[in-house]
Amino acid sequence: MKAVIQRVSEASVKVNGITVGEISKGLMLLIGIDEQDEKTDADWLIQKILHLRIFGDENEKLNLSVKDISGEILCISQFTLIADYKKGNRPSFIKAAKPEKAVPLFDYFKDEIVKSGLKIESGIFGADMKVSLINDGPVTIVMDSISKI
């Protein structure tokens, strides 16, 4: 699983002009699911994201996590994160998980975050989404569950 993690002061997602997810201070996550990914990848990534210290404390040092600040999370499925771009100029998405696998794993990812007690919103899997955000910092981190090995 790959994640692009952005610290935001606000973020929202629209489908067909209708807002389907909206948060204030917290994290906006773009999540890509590879055909090889399993629940263990999601579990590892969730723990890293929930405890990632990228919010400022009283001394403006990055010492607080999204859990520490009771932040919110906007989670967007993004199969293009799994692009293979090494050959040619047109990316291949063949390694992205098919919906039969990706949807349950994406839902599992969101459900596990809900268990943390944080508010989570999301887009609609497979929809043409318009995502808006104000990146705070900016702080953007890319994570790959393969790095857990």
DRENTORKOL-3810 file (N, C-alpha, C; in nm, 4 decimals):
REM DRENTORKOL-3810
@n.u->0.0849; n.v->-0.1176; n.w->0.0000; ca.u->0.0000; ca.v->0.0000; ca.w->0.0000; c.u->0.0885; c.v->0.1227; c.w->0.0000
@n.u->0.0451; n.v->0.2198; n.w->-0.0735; ca.u->0.1149; ca.v->0.3474; ca.w->-0.0746; c.u->0.0210; c.v->0.4548; c.w->-0.0232
@n.u->0.0800; n.v->0.5521; n.w->0.0448; ca.u->0.0012; ca.v->0.6638; ca.w->0.0955; c.u->0.0769; c.v->0.7938; c.w->0.0740
@n.u->0.0042; n.v->0.8934; n.w->0.0283; ca.u->0.0536; ca.v->1.0301; ca.w->0.0285; c.u->-0.0211; c.v->1.0970; c.w->0.1431
@n.u->0.0555; n.v->1.1447; n.w->0.2400; ca.u->0.0002; ca.v->1.2006; ca.w->0.3630; c.u->0.0247; c.v->1.3509; c.w->0.3612
@n.u->-0.0823; n.v->1.4278; n.w->0.3688; ca.u->-0.0688; ca.v->1.5728; ca.w->0.3688; c.u->-0.1334; c.v->1.6298; c.w->0.4948
@n.u->-0.0548; n.v->1.7101; n.w->0.5657; ca.u->-0.1089; ca.v->1.7810; ca.w->0.6815; c.u->-0.1901; c.v->1.8975; c.w->0.6269
@n.u->-0.3152; n.v->1.9064; n.w->0.6681; ca.u->-0.4040; ca.v->2.0082; ca.w->0.6120; c.u->-0.4728; c.v->2.0889; c.w->0.7212
@n.u->-0.5093; n.v->2.2108; n.w->0.6855; ca.u->-0.5941; ca.v->2.2887; ca.w->0.7746; c.u->-0.7409; c.v->2.2666; c.w->0.7381
@n.u->-0.7642; n.v->2.2200; n.w->0.6145; ca.u->-0.8974; ca.v->2.1776; ca.w->0.5709; c.u->-0.8839; c.v->2.1021; c.w->0.4395
@n.u->-0.9802; n.v->2.0154; n.w->0.4118; ca.u->-0.9815; ca.v->1.9393; ca.w->0.2871; c.u->-1.1234; c.v->1.8913; c.w->0.2602
@n.u->-1.1535; n.v->1.8734; n.w->0.1322; ca.u->-1.2853; ca.v->1.8230; ca.w->0.0951; c.u->-1.2764; c.v->1.7496; c.w->-0.0375
@n.u->-1.3778; n.v->1.6696; n.w->-0.0646; ca.u->-1.3857; ca.v->1.5964; ca.w->-0.1908; c.u->-1.5295; c.v->1.6055; c.w->-0.2421
@n.u->-1.5399; n.v->1.6303; n.w->-0.3716; ca.u->-1.6703; ca.v->1.6398; ca.w->-0.4376; c.u->-1.6806; c.v->1.5341; c.w->-0.5459
@n.u->-1.8012; n.v->1.4825; n.w->-0.5615; ca.u->-1.8345; ca.v->1.3928; ca.w->-0.6720; c.u->-1.9593; c.v->1.4503; c.w->-0.7380
@n.u->-1.9516; n.v->1.4741; n.w->-0.8675; ca.u->-2.0626; ca.v->1.5350; ca.w->-0.9418; c.u->-2.1099; c.v->1.6658; c.w->-0.8783
@n.u->-2.0147; n.v->1.7455; n.w->-0.8286; ca.u->-2.0457; ca.v->1.8755; ca.w->-0.7714; c.u->-2.0998; c.v->1.8720; c.w->-0.6294
@n.u->-2.1127; n.v->1.7538; n.w->-0.5719; ca.u->-2.1668; ca.v->1.7389; ca.w->-0.4369; c.u->-2.0546; c.v->1.6992; c.w->-0.3419
@n.u->-2.0402; n.v->1.7719; n.w->-0.2310; ca.u->-1.9392; ca.v->1.7394; ca.w->-0.1314; c.u->-1.9773; c.v->1.6091; c.w->-0.0624
@n.u->-1.8877; n.v->1.5097; n.w->-0.0710; ca.u->-1.9126; ca.v->1.3791; ca.w->-0.0096; c.u->-1.8223; c.v->1.3545; c.w->0.1109
@n.u->-1.7222; n.v->1.4393; n.w->0.1307; ca.u->-1.6323; ca.v->1.4287; ca.w->0.2445; c.u->-1.5666; c.v->1.5623; c.w->0.2710
@n.u->-1.5552; n.v->1.5968; n.w->0.3997; ca.u->-1.4987; ca.v->1.7274; ca.w->0.4350; c.u->-1.4414; c.v->1.7206; c.w->0.5762
@n.u->-1.3206; n.v->1.7757; n.w->0.5927; ca.u->-1.2584; ca.v->1.7785; ca.w->0.7247; c.u->-1.1981; c.v->1.9154; c.w->0.7520
@n.u->-1.1701; n.v->1.9389; n.w->0.8794; ca.u->-1.0916; ca.v->2.0562; ca.w->0.9175; c.u->-0.9504; c.v->2.0059; c.w->0.9471
@n.u->-0.8825; n.v->2.0584; n.w->1.0447; ca.u->-0.7421; ca.v->2.0272; ca.w->1.0716; c.u->-0.7177; c.v->1.8776; c.w->1.0873
@n.u->-0.6194; n.v->1.8291; n.w->1.0132; ca.u->-0.5859; ca.v->1.6874; ca.w->1.0223; c.u->-0.5024; c.v->1.6419; c.w->0.9050
@n.u->-0.5365; n.v->1.5234; n.w->0.8510; ca.u->-0.4607; ca.v->1.4636; ca.w->0.7426; c.u->-0.5497; c.v->1.4313; c.w->0.6240
@n.u->-0.4988; n.v->1.4587; n.w->0.5056; ca.u->-0.5615; ca.v->1.4145; ca.w->0.3827; c.u->-0.4740; c.v->1.3029; c.w->0.3296
@n.u->-0.5335; n.v->1.1841; n.w->0.3108; ca.u->-0.4599; ca.v->1.0668; ca.w->0.2677; c.u->-0.5028; c.v->1.0234; c.w->0.1286
@n.u->-0.4062; n.v->1.0053; n.w->0.0400; ca.u->-0.4302; ca.v->0.9396; ca.w->-0.0877; c.u->-0.3769; c.v->0.7985; c.w->-0.0698
@n.u->-0.4599; n.v->0.6972; n.w->-0.0949; ca.u->-0.4232; ca.v->0.5580; ca.w->-0.0693; c.u->-0.4269; c.v->0.4782; c.w->-0.1985
@n.u->-0.3119; n.v->0.4164; n.w->-0.2310; ca.u->-0.3029; ca.v->0.3282; ca.w->-0.3469; c.u->-0.2846; c.v->0.1851; c.w->-0.3002
@n.u->-0.3604; n.v->0.0938; n.w->-0.3594; ca.u->-0.3561; ca.v->-0.0462; ca.w->-0.3186; c.u->-0.3024; c.v->-0.1311; c.w->-0.4331
@n.u->-0.1943; n.v->-0.2019; n.w->-0.4039; ca.u->-0.1273; ca.v->-0.2901; ca.w->-0.4990; c.u->-0.1949; c.v->-0.4282; c.w->-0.4952
@n.u->-0.1858; n.v->-0.5007; n.w->-0.6043; ca.u->-0.2445; ca.v->-0.6358; ca.w->-0.6093; c.u->-0.1852; c.v->-0.7291; c.w->-0.5036
@n.u->-0.0653; n.v->-0.7000; n.w->-0.4553; ca.u->0.0019; ca.v->-0.7838; ca.w->-0.3550; c.u->-0.0353; c.v->-0.7470; c.w->-0.2109
@n.u->-0.1028; n.v->-0.6345; n.w->-0.1915; ca.u->-0.1303; ca.v->-0.5856; ca.w->-0.0570; c.u->-0.2320; c.v->-0.6721; c.w->0.0174
@n.u->-0.2115; n.v->-0.6778; n.w->0.1489; ca.u->-0.2983; ca.v->-0.7547; ca.w->0.2389; c.u->-0.3345; c.v->-0.6674; c.w->0.3592
@n.u->-0.4159; n.v->-0.7207; n.w->0.4488; ca.u->-0.4554; ca.v->-0.6470; ca.w->0.5691; c.u->-0.3343; c.v->-0.6077; c.w->0.6536
@n.u->-0.2299; n.v->-0.6898; n.w->0.6531; ca.u->-0.1110; ca.v->-0.6561; ca.w->0.7312; c.u->-0.0459; c.v->-0.5276; c.w->0.6805
@n.u->-0.0539; n.v->-0.5031; n.w->0.5484; ca.u->-0.0017; ca.v->-0.3783; ca.w->0.4929; c.u->-0.0844; c.v->-0.2606; c.w->0.5429
@n.u->-0.2155; n.v->-0.2772; n.w->0.5427; ca.u->-0.3040; ca.v->-0.1718; ca.w->0.5918; c.u->-0.2786; c.v->-0.1446; c.w->0.7398
@n.u->-0.2666; n.v->-0.2510; n.w->0.8189; ca.u->-0.2440; ca.v->-0.2359; ca.w->0.9630; c.u->-0.1152; c.v->-0.1587; c.w->0.9917
@n.u->-0.0082; n.v->-0.1942; n.w->0.9208; ca.u->0.1204; ca.v->-0.1273; ca.w->0.9397; c.u->0.1090; c.v->0.0211; c.w->0.9046
@n.u->0.0478; n.v->0.0482; n.w->0.7899; ca.u->0.0355; ca.v->0.1857; ca.w->0.7421; c.u->-0.0511; c.v->0.2689; c.w->0.8372
@n.u->-0.1594; n.v->0.2124; n.w->0.8830; ca.u->-0.2489; ca.v->0.2839; ca.w->0.9758; c.u->-0.1731; c.v->0.3243; c.w->1.1018
@n.u->-0.0994; n.v->0.2319; n.w->1.1600; ca.u->-0.0256; ca.v->0.2631; ca.w->1.2823; c.u->0.0786; c.v->0.3721; c.w->1.2595
@n.u->0.1489; n.v->0.3653; n.w->1.1464; ca.u->0.2479; ca.v->0.4687; ca.w->1.1144; c.u->0.1798; c.v->0.6050; c.w->1.0984
@n.u->0.0690; n.v->0.6076; n.w->1.0277; ca.u->-0.0006; ca.v->0.7341; ca.w->1.0011; c.u->-0.0578; c.v->0.7928; c.w->1.1300
@n.u->-0.1243; n.v->0.7114; n.w->1.2102; ca.u->-0.1879; ca.v->0.7616; ca.w->1.3325; c.u->-0.0872; c.v->0.8139; c.w->1.4341
@n.u->0.0361; n.v->0.7637; n.w->1.4303; ca.u->0.1374; ca.v->0.8043; ca.w->1.5284; c.u->0.2470; c.v->0.8924; c.w->1.4702
@n.u->0.2342; n.v->0.9286; n.w->1.3432; ca.u->0.3322; ca.v->1.0130; ca.w->1.2764; c.u->0.3291; c.v->1.1531; c.w->1.3382
@n.u->0.4413; n.v->1.1959; n.w->1.3918; ca.u->0.4477; ca.v->1.3242; ca.w->1.4637; c.u->0.4814; c.v->1.4366; c.w->1.3662
@n.u->0.3764; n.v->1.4929; n.w->1.3058; ca.u->0.3964; ca.v->1.5999; ca.w->1.2073; c.u->0.3143; c.v->1.7250; c.w->1.2387
@n.u->0.2631; n.v->1.7329; n.w->1.3615; ca.u->0.1913; ca.v->1.8526; ca.w->1.4051; c.u->0.2729; c.v->1.9209; c.w->1.5138
@n.u->0.2698; n.v->2.0527; n.w->1.5124; ca.u->0.3498; ca.v->2.1303; ca.w->1.6056; c.u->0.2976; c.v->2.1276; c.w->1.7481
@n.u->0.3917; n.v->2.1254; n.w->1.8424; ca.u->0.3564; ca.v->2.1362; ca.w->1.9842; c.u->0.3617; c.v->2.2833; c.w->2.0250
@n.u->0.3606; n.v->2.3104; n.w->2.1566; ca.u->0.3609; ca.v->2.4493; ca.w->2.2049; c.u->0.4884; c.v->2.5246; c.w->2.1673
@n.u->0.5942; n.v->2.4509; n.w->2.1319; ca.u->0.7196; ca.v->2.5134; ca.w->2.0892; c.u->0.7387; c.v->2.5092; c.w->1.9369
@n.u->0.6314; n.v->2.4742; n.w->1.8679; ca.u->0.6309; ca.v->2.4644; ca.w->1.7221; c.u->0.7226; c.v->2.3547; c.w->1.6685
@n.u->0.7542; n.v->2.2572; n.w->1.7521; ca.u->0.8313; ca.v->2.1400; ca.w->1.7089; c.u->0.7329; c.v->2.0317; c.w->1.6660
@n.u->0.7703; n.v->1.9555; n.w->1.5640; ca.u->0.6825; ca.v->1.8494; ca.w->1.5140; c.u->0.6871; c.v->1.7296; c.w->1.6100
@n.u->0.6092; n.v->1.7391; n.w->1.7152; ca.u->0.6073; ca.v->1.6368; ca.w->1.8197; c.u->0.4716; c.v->1.5723; c.w->1.8399
@n.u->0.3696; n.v->1.6165; n.w->1.7691; ca.u->0.2345; ca.v->1.5661; ca.w->1.7932; c.u->0.1813; c.v->1.4912; c.w->1.6716
@n.u->0.1034; n.v->1.3885; n.w->1.6990; ca.u->0.0402; ca.v->1.3094; ca.w->1.5933; c.u->-0.1029; c.v->1.3577; c.w->1.5711
@n.u->-0.1652; n.v->1.3062; n.w->1.4675; ca.u->-0.3052; ca.v->1.3388; ca.w->1.4404; c.u->-0.3928; c.v->1.2941; c.w->1.5576
@n.u->-0.3552; n.v->1.1845; n.w->1.6231; ca.u->-0.4296; ca.v->1.1397; ca.w->1.7416; c.u->-0.4123; c.v->1.2378; c.w->1.8565
@n.u->-0.2900; n.v->1.2886; n.w->1.8748; ca.u->-0.2623; ca.v->1.3818; ca.w->1.9842; c.u->-0.3454; c.v->1.5093; c.w->1.9743
@n.u->-0.3719; n.v->1.5530; n.w->1.8517; ca.u->-0.4464; ca.v->1.6782; ca.w->1.8339; c.u->-0.5948; c.v->1.6545; c.w->1.8086
@n.u->-0.6377; n.v->1.5274; n.w->1.8149; ca.u->-0.7762; ca.v->1.4902; ca.w->1.7817; c.u->-0.8133; c.v->1.5439; c.w->1.6433
@n.u->-0.7214; n.v->1.5251; n.w->1.5493; ca.u->-0.7425; ca.v->1.5717; ca.w->1.4131; c.u->-0.8407; c.v->1.4854; c.w->1.3374
@n.u->-0.8693; n.v->1.5278; n.w->1.2157; ca.u->-0.9626; ca.v->1.4566; ca.w->1.1292; c.u->-0.8871; c.v->1.4019; c.w->1.0093
@n.u->-0.9465; n.v->1.3027; n.w->0.9428; ca.u->-0.8799; ca.v->1.2387; ca.w->0.8299; c.u->-0.9749; c.v->1.2312; c.w->0.7111
@n.u->-0.9243; n.v->1.2732; n.w->0.5957; ca.u->-0.9958; ca.v->1.2554; ca.w->0.4692; c.u->-0.9166; c.v->1.1534; c.w->0.3899
@n.u->-0.9810; n.v->1.0435; n.w->0.3536; ca.u->-0.9151; ca.v->0.9308; ca.w->0.2893; c.u->-0.9696; c.v->0.9138; c.w->0.1466
@n.u->-0.8793; n.v->0.9181; n.w->0.0497; ca.u->-0.9172; ca.v->0.9108; ca.w->-0.0914; c.u->-0.8460; c.v->0.7921; c.w->-0.1561
@n.u->-0.9208; n.v->0.7051; n.w->-0.2224; ca.u->-0.8583; ca.v->0.5946; ca.w->-0.2960; c.u->-0.7932; c.v->0.6512; c.w->-0.4221
@n.u->-0.6732; n.v->0.6041; n.w->-0.4531; ca.u->-0.5969; ca.v->0.6615; ca.w->-0.5643; c.u->-0.5126; c.v->0.5517; c.w->-0.6298
@n.u->-0.5731; n.v->0.4788; n.w->-0.7244; ca.u->-0.5012; ca.v->0.3686; ca.w->-0.7882; c.u->-0.3809; c.v->0.4168; c.w->-0.8679
@n.u->-0.3785; n.v->0.5431; n.w->-0.9070; ca.u->-0.2660; ca.v->0.5935; ca.w->-0.9868; c.u->-0.1356; c.v->0.5983; c.w->-0.9080
@n.u->-0.1425; n.v->0.5860; n.w->-0.7755; ca.u->-0.0196; ca.v->0.5795; ca.w->-0.6956; c.u->0.0599; c.v->0.4522; c.w->-0.7253
@n.u->-0.0059; n.v->0.3535; n.w->-0.7830; ca.u->0.0589; ca.v->0.2253; ca.w->-0.8119; c.u->0.1143; c.v->0.2234; c.w->-0.9551
@n.u->0.1195; n.v->0.3366; n.w->-1.0183; ca.u->0.1660; ca.v->0.3447; ca.w->-1.1577; c.u->0.3081; c.v->0.2936; c.w->-1.1754
@n.u->0.3289; n.v->0.2203; n.w->-1.2837; ca.u->0.4631; ca.v->0.1819; ca.w->-1.3261; c.u->0.4968; c.v->0.2755; c.w->-1.4418
@n.u->0.5967; n.v->0.3569; n.w->-1.4219; ca.u->0.6317; ca.v->0.4619; ca.w->-1.5177; c.u->0.7722; c.v->0.4437; c.w->-1.5738
@n.u->0.8328; n.v->0.3287; n.w->-1.5469; ca.u->0.9725; ca.v->0.3085; ca.w->-1.5857; c.u->0.9935; c.v->0.2922; c.w->-1.7354
@n.u->0.8972; n.v->0.2330; n.w->-1.8048; ca.u->0.9123; ca.v->0.2070; ca.w->-1.9473; c.u->0.8158; c.v->0.2970; c.w->-2.0254
@n.u->0.8683; n.v->0.3723; n.w->-2.1192; ca.u->0.7830; ca.v->0.4581; ca.w->-2.2007; c.u->0.7330; c.v->0.5793; c.w->-2.1256
@n.u->0.6351; n.v->0.6451; n.w->-2.1847; ca.u->0.5809; ca.v->0.7674; ca.w->-2.1264; c.u->0.4370; c.v->0.7548; c.w->-2.0801
@n.u->0.3771; n.v->0.6395; n.w->-2.1050; ca.u->0.2403; ca.v->0.6172; ca.w->-2.0599; c.u->0.2448; c.v->0.5228; c.w->-1.9402
@n.u->0.1995; n.v->0.5682; n.w->-1.8232; ca.u->0.2065; ca.v->0.4823; ca.w->-1.7046; c.u->0.1158; c.v->0.3602; c.w->-1.7182
@n.u->0.1616; n.v->0.2523; n.w->-1.6582; ca.u->0.0832; ca.v->0.1293; ca.w->-1.6539; c.u->0.0268; c.v->0.1139; c.w->-1.5129
@n.u->-0.0964; n.v->0.0711; n.w->-1.5047; ca.u->-0.1618; ca.v->0.0525; ca.w->-1.3748; c.u->-0.1934; c.v->-0.0941; c.w->-1.3495
@n.u->-0.1252; n.v->-0.1812; n.w->-1.4207; ca.u->-0.1533; ca.v->-0.3245; ca.w->-1.4139; c.u->-0.1325; c.v->-0.3830; c.w->-1.2745
@n.u->-0.0454; n.v->-0.3225; n.w->-1.1938; ca.u->-0.0188; ca.v->-0.3749; ca.w->-1.0589; c.u->-0.1162; c.v->-0.3227; c.w->-0.9539
@n.u->-0.2025; n.v->-0.2299; n.w->-0.9934; ca.u->-0.3037; ca.v->-0.1805; ca.w->-0.8993; c.u->-0.4062; c.v->-0.2912; c.w->-0.8754
@n.u->-0.4482; n.v->-0.3045; n.w->-0.7503; ca.u->-0.5469; ca.v->-0.4077; ca.w->-0.7165; c.u->-0.6774; c.v->-0.3814; c.w->-0.7897
@n.u->-0.7393; n.v->-0.4876; n.w->-0.8351; ca.u->-0.8716; ca.v->-0.4796; ca.w->-0.8986; c.u->-0.9744; c.v->-0.4447; c.w->-0.7907
@n.u->-1.0863; n.v->-0.3841; n.w->-0.8304; ca.u->-1.1874; ca.v->-0.3440; ca.w->-0.7322; c.u->-1.2312; c.v->-0.4554; c.w->-0.6366
@n.u->-1.2372; n.v->-0.5801; n.w->-0.6844; ca.u->-1.2807; ca.v->-0.6911; ca.w->-0.5985; c.u->-1.1904; c.v->-0.7054; c.w->-0.4755
@n.u->-1.0643; n.v->-0.6700; n.w->-0.4902; ca.u->-0.9703; ca.v->-0.6765; ca.w->-0.3784; c.u->-0.9540; c.v->-0.5398; c.w->-0.3122
@n.u->-0.9454; n.v->-0.4359; n.w->-0.3946; ca.u->-0.9154; ca.v->-0.3027; ca.w->-0.3432; c.u->-1.0272; c.v->-0.2452; c.w->-0.2562
@n.u->-1.1526; n.v->-0.2622; n.w->-0.2968; ca.u->-1.2635; ca.v->-0.2035; ca.w->-0.2208; c.u->-1.2688; c.v->-0.2587; c.w->-0.0777
@n.u->-1.2670; n.v->-0.3917; n.w->-0.0587; ca.u->-1.2690; ca.v->-0.4404; ca.w->0.0804; c.u->-1.1471; c.v->-0.3966; c.w->0.1619
@n.u->-1.0305; n.v->-0.3894; n.w->0.0986; ca.u->-0.9107; ca.v->-0.3485; ca.w->0.1712; c.u->-0.9160; c.v->-0.1993; c.w->0.2052
@n.u->-0.9675; n.v->-0.1179; n.w->0.1140; ca.u->-0.9838; ca.v->0.0250; ca.w->0.1402; c.u->-1.0859; c.v->0.0457; c.w->0.2527
@n.u->-1.1963; n.v->-0.0292; n.w->0.2493; ca.u->-1.2975; ca.v->-0.0199; ca.w->0.3552; c.u->-1.2395; c.v->-0.0637; c.w->0.4897
@n.u->-1.1599; n.v->-0.1693; n.w->0.4883; ca.u->-1.0932; ca.v->-0.2162; ca.w->0.6102; c.u->-1.0030; c.v->-0.1055; c.w->0.6664
@n.u->-0.9256; n.v->-0.0426; n.w->0.5784; ca.u->-0.8360; ca.v->0.0668; ca.w->0.6166; c.u->-0.9150; c.v->0.1764; c.w->0.6896
@n.u->-1.0258; n.v->0.2186; n.w->0.6305; ca.u->-1.1079; ca.v->0.3241; ca.w->0.6904; c.u->-1.1699; c.v->0.2785; c.w->0.8228
@n.u->-1.2214; n.v->0.1560; n.w->0.8259; ca.u->-1.2848; ca.v->0.1035; ca.w->0.9480; c.u->-1.1871; c.v->0.0963; c.w->1.0640
@n.u->-1.0628; n.v->0.0598; n.w->1.0352; ca.u->-0.9620; ca.v->0.0513; ca.w->1.1406; c.u->-0.9265; c.v->0.1902; c.w->1.1939
@n.u->-0.9265; n.v->0.2904; n.w->1.1073; ca.u->-0.9008; ca.v->0.4275; ca.w->1.1535; c.u->-1.0154; c.v->0.4746; c.w->1.2428
@n.u->-1.1387; n.v->0.4392; n.w->1.2074; ca.u->-1.2547; ca.v->0.4755; ca.w->1.2895; c.u->-1.2354; c.v->0.4245; c.w->1.4327
@n.u->-1.1771; n.v->0.3070; n.w->1.4478; ca.u->-1.1540; ca.v->0.2483; ca.w->1.5803; c.u->-1.0608; c.v->0.3342; c.w->1.6663
@n.u->-0.9823; n.v->0.4218; n.w->1.6026; ca.u->-0.8928; ca.v->0.5105; ca.w->1.6774; c.u->-0.9701; c.v->0.6221; c.w->1.7462
@n.u->-1.0962; n.v->0.6396; n.w->1.7076; ca.u->-1.1787; ca.v->0.7454; ca.w->1.7655; c.u->-1.1759; c.v->0.8752; c.w->1.6873
@n.u->-1.0949; n.v->0.8799; n.w->1.5806; ca.u->-1.0866; ca.v->1.0010; ca.w->1.5009; c.u->-1.1988; c.v->1.0058; c.w->1.3973
@n.u->-1.2383; n.v->1.1263; n.w->1.3618; ca.u->-1.3350; ca.v->1.1446; ca.w->1.2541; c.u->-1.2647; c.v->1.1118; c.w->1.1228
@n.u->-1.3300; n.v->1.0318; n.w->1.0395; ca.u->-1.2769; ca.v->1.0021; ca.w->0.9074; c.u->-1.3870; c.v->1.0212; c.w->0.8042
@n.u->-1.3494; n.v->1.0858; n.w->0.6966; ca.u->-1.4375; ca.v->1.1054; ca.w->0.5827; c.u->-1.3659; c.v->1.0449; c.w->0.4623
@n.u->-1.4395; n.v->1.0191; n.w->0.3555; ca.u->-1.3743; ca.v->0.9650; ca.w->0.2365; c.u->-1.4494; c.v->1.0031; c.w->0.1116
@n.u->-1.3794; n.v->0.9811; n.w->0.0003; ca.u->-1.4419; ca.v->0.9974; ca.w->-0.1292; c.u->-1.5186; c.v->0.8709; c.w->-0.1627
@n.u->-1.5536; n.v->0.8569; n.w->-0.2904; ca.u->-1.6253; ca.v->0.7387; ca.w->-0.3378; c.u->-1.5316; c.v->0.6594; c.w->-0.4270
@n.u->-1.5077; n.v->0.5351; n.w->-0.3905; ca.u->-1.4137; ca.v->0.4509; ca.w->-0.4633; c.u->-1.4515; c.v->0.4455; c.w->-0.6119
@n.u->-1.3545; n.v->0.4722; n.w->-0.6965; ca.u->-1.3733; ca.v->0.4614; ca.w->-0.8413; c.u->-1.4417; c.v->0.5801; c.w->-0.9068
@n.u->-1.4869; n.v->0.6760; n.w->-0.8280; ca.u->-1.5566; ca.v->0.7920; ca.w->-0.8838; c.u->-1.4559; c.v->0.8946; c.w->-0.9348
@n.u->-1.5020; n.v->0.9822; n.w->-1.0216; ca.u->-1.4237; ca.v->1.0976; ca.w->-1.0650; c.u->-1.4403; c.v->1.2019; c.w->-0.9554
@n.u->-1.3345; n.v->1.2205; n.w->-0.8769; ca.u->-1.3423; ca.v->1.3069; ca.w->-0.7593; c.u->-1.2642; c.v->1.4358; c.w->-0.7798
@n.u->-1.3136; n.v->1.5418; n.w->-0.7216; ca.u->-1.2452; ca.v->1.6710; ca.w->-0.7194; c.u->-1.2064; c.v->1.6972; c.w->-0.5742
@n.u->-1.0757; n.v->1.6932; n.w->-0.5492; ca.u->-1.0245; ca.v->1.7069; ca.w->-0.4130; c.u->-0.9663; c.v->1.8469; c.w->-0.3949
@n.u->-1.0049; n.v->1.9116; n.w->-0.2872; ca.u->-0.9520; ca.v->2.0434; ca.w->-0.2524; c.u->-0.8905; c.v->2.0351; c.w->-0.1141
@n.u->-0.7784; n.v->2.1064; n.w->-0.0969; ca.u->-0.7161; ca.v->2.1059; ca.w->0.0350; c.u->-0.6297; c.v->2.2290; c.w->0.0518
@n.u->-0.6076; n.v->2.2630; n.w->0.1761; ca.u->-0.5082; ca.v->2.3627; ca.w->0.2107; c.u->-0.4012; c.v->2.2871; c.w->0.2874
@n.u->-0.2879; n.v->2.2659; n.w->0.2197; ca.u->-0.1756; ca.v->2.1930; ca.w->0.2786; c.u->-0.1109; c.v->2.2853; c.w->0.3802
@n.u->-0.1040; n.v->2.2392; n.w->0.5032; ca.u->-0.0533; ca.v->2.3191; ca.w->0.6142; c.u->0.0958; c.v->2.2942; c.w->0.6310
@n.u->0.1743; n.v->2.3922; n.w->0.5996; ca.u->0.3198; ca.v->2.3817; ca.w->0.6164; c.u->0.3974; c.v->2.4342; c.w->0.4960
@n.u->0.3963; n.v->2.3701; n.w->0.3858; ca.u->0.3319; ca.v->2.2418; ca.w->0.3576; c.u->0.4091; c.v->2.1247; c.w->0.4173
@n.u->0.3331; n.v->2.0251; n.w->0.4602; ca.u->0.3919; ca.v->1.8997; ca.w->0.5070; c.u->0.3292; c.v->1.7879; c.w->0.4249
@n.u->0.4111; n.v->1.7180; n.w->0.3491; ca.u->0.3663; ca.v->1.6052; ca.w->0.2669; c.u->0.4682; c.v->1.4931; c.w->0.2796
@n.u->0.4194; n.v->1.3739; n.w->0.3096; ca.u->0.5057; ca.v->1.2568; ca.w->0.3259; c.u->0.4473; c.v->1.1431; c.w->0.2433
@n.u->0.5362; n.v->1.0685; n.w->0.1766; ca.u->0.4949; ca.v->0.9520; ca.w->0.1006; c.u->0.5416; c.v->0.8279; c.w->0.1757
@n.u->0.4504; n.v->0.7334; n.w->0.1971; ca.u->0.4827; ca.v->0.6081; ca.w->0.2657; c.u->0.4422; c.v->0.4901; c.w->0.1792
@n.u->0.5185; n.v->0.3834; n.w->0.1935; ca.u->0.4908; ca.v->0.2600; ca.w->0.1228; c.u->0.5018; c.v->0.1469; c.w->0.2249
@n.u->0.4017; n.v->0.0636; n.w->0.2337; ca.u->0.4058; ca.v->-0.0431; ca.w->0.3339; c.u->0.5181; c.v->-0.1418; c.w->0.3072
@n.u->0.5704; n.v->-0.1433; n.w->0.1889; ca.u->0.6830; ca.v->-0.2319; ca.w->0.1585; c.u->0.8056; c.v->-0.1942; c.w->0.2410
@n.u->0.8118; n.v->-0.0694; n.w->0.2851; ca.u->0.9265; ca.v->-0.0238; ca.w->0.3647; c.u->0.9262; c.v->-0.0847; c.w->0.5042
@n.u->0.8182; n.v->-0.1533; n.w->0.5418; ca.u->0.8122; ca.v->-0.2172; ca.w->0.6741; c.u->0.9048; c.v->-0.3370; c.w->0.6823
@n.u->0.9443; n.v->-0.3890; n.w->0.5671; ca.u->1.0279; ca.v->-0.5099; ca.w->0.5620; c.u->1.1709; c.v->-0.4765; c.w->0.5991
END
